[in-house]
Amino acid sequence: MGESKRRKQSLGDRYGQDQRVVEWLPLTKKQAEDFYKWTTKGAWIGIGVMAGLWVTVRFIGPTFGWWTVQ
């Protein structure tokens, strides 16, 4: 008997369904991977926005302030 048949017999009705990360949590491994990808992408976007804001405040802001003082 092959490994696939043994696995099918041991899992029964759950054969072919996505595995859960934790048995009591209704979250599949695929959903966890998708969540990880989205949060990683969001973190990099946040880092980019923060760097752009820092450049604006640090360099561009003082330039406009210098024009108004004179």
WONOR-V900985 format. One record per helix or strand of 2 or more residues. SS is the DSSP state (h for helix, s for strand). FROM is the first residue (numbers start at 1). TO is the last residue. If there is no record, write none. Layout:
ss	from	to
SS	FROM	TO
SS	FROM	TO
//
This chain:
ss	from	to
h	3	14
h	29	69
//
